[in-house]
Amino acid sequence: MDWNAWLKPTALGVDKGESMIHFVICSSCSDKHKVDDVEFLNIEEGLRGEDVMTYKCPVTDECVQSFVYRKQFYNGN
């Protein structure tokens, strides 16, 4: 999967019913993690309205901040 082809910071809750994957890009382990798979600590609004999430990395156990990204996917449509 080419993650870089569609990376764009987003605000949670703007899915409008579509199927979405929300994820963060970890600066600690250089991996991508689904938002549901990390320990949530805090969320703030960035300068342009995007979500900046603070979470505990499941690999390194460090506290990390990242934009929240989303990917739309279709189930056979």
C-alpha positions in Angstrom: 0.0 0.0 0.0 1.4 3.4 -1.0 0.6 5.5 2.2 2.4 8.6 0.8 0.0 8.9 -2.1 -2.8 10.1 0.0 -1.4 11.5 3.3 -3.3 14.5 4.5 -3.9 15.6 8.1 -7.6 15.5 9.0 -10.1 16.3 11.7 -11.8 13.3 13.4 -15.6 13.1 13.0 -15.8 14.4 9.4 -16.4 11.0 7.7 -20.0 11.6 6.8 -20.7 7.9 6.8 -17.9 6.7 4.6 -15.6 3.9 5.7 -12.4 5.5 7.0 -9.2 4.4 8.6 -7.7 7.0 11.0 -4.0 6.6 11.7 -0.9 8.3 13.1 2.7 8.3 11.8 5.0 7.6 14.7 8.2 9.6 14.9 9.5 7.2 17.6 9.4 3.9 15.7 8.7 5.3 12.1 5.6 3.1 11.7 2.0 3.8 11.0 -0.5 2.9 13.7 -4.3 2.9 13.6 -5.8 5.4 16.1 -7.7 2.5 17.8 -4.4 0.6 18.3 -2.5 3.2 20.4 -3.1 4.4 23.9 -4.7 7.8 23.6 -3.4 10.5 25.9 -4.6 13.9 24.4 -5.8 15.6 21.2 -5.3 19.2 20.2 -6.1 21.3 17.3 -3.3 22.3 15.0 -2.8 25.7 13.4 -4.9 24.8 10.3 -7.6 22.9 12.2 -6.1 19.5 11.9 -6.0 17.1 14.8 -2.7 16.6 16.6 -2.9 13.4 18.8 -0.6 12.6 21.8 -0.4 8.9 22.3 1.8 6.1 23.7 3.7 4.3 21.0 2.9 0.5 21.2 6.4 -0.4 20.0 8.7 2.0 22.0 6.3 2.9 24.9 7.2 6.6 24.4 4.8 9.5 24.4 4.5 10.8 20.8 2.6 13.5 19.0 1.4 13.1 15.4 -1.2 14.6 13.0 -4.2 12.2 12.6 -4.4 11.0 9.0 -7.3 9.2 7.3 -7.8 6.9 4.4 -11.1 6.2 2.8 -11.8 2.7 1.6 -14.7 1.0 -0.2 -16.2 -2.4 0.6 -16.8 -3.6 -3.0 -18.4 -0.4 -4.2 
